[in-house]
């Protein structure tokens, strides 16, 4: 997958992603390579940024029809909690439970994510 496929929030620069990756590898001994990290991280931000940073549990555009009710409120327009957005990311990106914490911490260590 080439870099054009990764979509990060506008305030996150390529150098920031590389620094987060170094934290992931050095501090947490993450197993993913840079390309997989970028792919998963872009999806991580899409699903978890609003719930964790802004407290906004509204779903990202065009994803509600893909998500099972286990993660959503009854109206299917919002997450049950920020943790449900993180768990959905982990489940759909097929991130092993041990790696979920490493991803989250690599971002949170770079800049507070909650």
Secondary structure, DSSP 8 states (H G I E B T S, - for coil): --GGG----TT--HHHHHHHHHHHHHTT---S-HHHHHHHHHHHHHHHHIIIII---B--TT-GGGS-TTSB-TTSSBBS-HHHHHHHHHHHTT--HHHHHHHHHHHHHHS---
